[in-house]
């Protein structure tokens, strides 16, 4: 059990059966009335951010979550199969529990977040940026780079994103897995 005095950024708390990470907090001591803590909380599973105010001294259920590196092996009818890099145990994870699943390729390392006491998996998270090869895109025309025009491109994982006109087939690009946007061309 923790109180509002123990709140800090990154702390995970249980509110009505949902797990939330503290994104930011502020202890407020108004001139009139009792002190309170204003927080911004991010749902661990859905990513939804909410604002919540707690009166000073409120008891909170602190939750311990663990992040472990897992390696993606393959996909089958049970879901996506990952291997723990330390114990070599293999676990299937459903597609809707993986953030950025369209950019997942075999052998990639992801962080699997689980509840420490019950060891249930909450979600799997890809690195924020991955390097992927462009397998198909229309050829760009010379001189078309003056504007911010983009064209569709298919990546080695099968995902389709928008890339600048100067990107060609066979080139490697860095992709942001959070929103599926092009970041830069790799050399």
Secondary structure, 3 states (H helix, E strand, C coil): CEEHHHCCCCCEEEECCEEEEEEEEEEECCCCCCCEEEEEEEECCCCCEEEEEEECCCEEEECCEEEEEEEEEEEECCEEEEEECCCCCEEEECHHHEECHHHCCCCCEEEEEEECCCCCEEEEECCCEEEEEEEEECCCCCCHHHCCCEEEEEECCCCEEEEECCCCCCCEEEEECCCCEEEEECC
